[in-house]
Amino acid sequence: GVIAGRYWASGDFADTGLEVFRSNYVGSGTAVGPVIFGGLRVPFSRSFALGGEIRYQKADAALDSSLGFTGDRLDLGGITYQANLIFRF
């Protein structure tokens, strides 16, 4: 899959000398990685069913360190799930 991500942090931050400063950091990236998913649909009648899906994706996008980020990678992976109610009419 092609996975796009955007990271945004805003607020008060402390530097190495413990000085507090206010700043905004925005970074974005796109990465290619595997997507594994599966689902199940259980029909209860001709017009009603319940279902669900689970999805795992793994991708890392590069963050521009010149923008002030302490890390250099943005983790775009993880697990998502959803439940479905299906009505036919």
C-alpha positions in Angstrom: 0.0 0.0 0.0 0.9 3.6 -0.4 0.5 5.3 3.0 0.5 9.0 3.6 1.1 10.5 7.0 1.3 14.0 8.6 2.8 14.8 12.0 2.0 18.0 13.8 3.1 19.2 17.3 2.4 22.5 18.8 3.0 23.8 22.3 5.7 24.6 24.9 8.9 22.6 24.6 12.1 22.4 26.7 15.5 22.5 25.1 18.7 20.8 26.4 19.3 23.8 28.7 15.8 23.4 30.1 14.7 26.7 28.5 11.0 26.6 27.6 10.0 27.9 24.2 6.8 27.8 22.2 6.9 26.3 18.7 5.0 24.5 16.0 6.4 21.5 14.1 4.8 20.0 11.0 6.1 17.2 8.9 4.6 14.8 6.3 5.7 11.9 4.2 4.5 9.0 2.1 5.8 5.5 2.2 5.2 2.1 0.6 4.6 -0.9 2.8 2.7 -4.1 3.2 -1.0 -4.2 4.1 -2.6 -7.3 5.5 -6.3 -7.4 6.1 -9.2 -9.8 6.5 -12.8 -9.6 7.3 -16.0 -11.6 8.1 -19.6 -11.1 7.3 -22.4 -13.1 9.0 -25.8 -12.9 7.4 -28.8 -13.2 9.8 -31.4 -12.7 7.2 -31.8 -11.7 3.6 -31.7 -8.0 4.5 -29.4 -7.9 7.6 -25.8 -8.9 8.4 -23.0 -8.1 10.8 -19.4 -7.8 9.7 -16.0 -6.7 10.7 -12.5 -6.1 9.3 -9.1 -5.9 10.8 -6.1 -4.4 9.0 -2.4 -4.3 9.7 0.0 -2.0 7.8 3.7 -1.3 8.2 5.5 1.7 6.8 8.0 4.4 7.9 8.3 7.8 6.3 11.3 10.1 6.7 11.1 13.3 8.7 13.2 16.3 7.8 15.5 16.9 10.7 16.1 20.5 9.5 12.5 21.3 10.6 13.5 20.7 14.3 12.3 17.1 14.8 14.4 15.1 17.2 13.6 11.8 15.3 14.1 11.1 11.7 11.3 8.6 11.1 7.5 8.8 11.2 5.8 5.4 12.0 2.8 5.0 9.7 2.1 1.4 10.7 -0.4 -0.1 13.1 -3.6 -2.1 13.4 -7.1 -0.8 12.7 -10.4 -2.5 12.9 -14.0 -1.7 12.2 -17.5 -3.3 12.7 -20.2 -3.2 10.1 -24.0 -3.3 10.2 -25.4 -4.2 6.8 -29.0 -3.4 5.9 -30.4 -4.2 2.4 -33.6 -2.8 1.2 
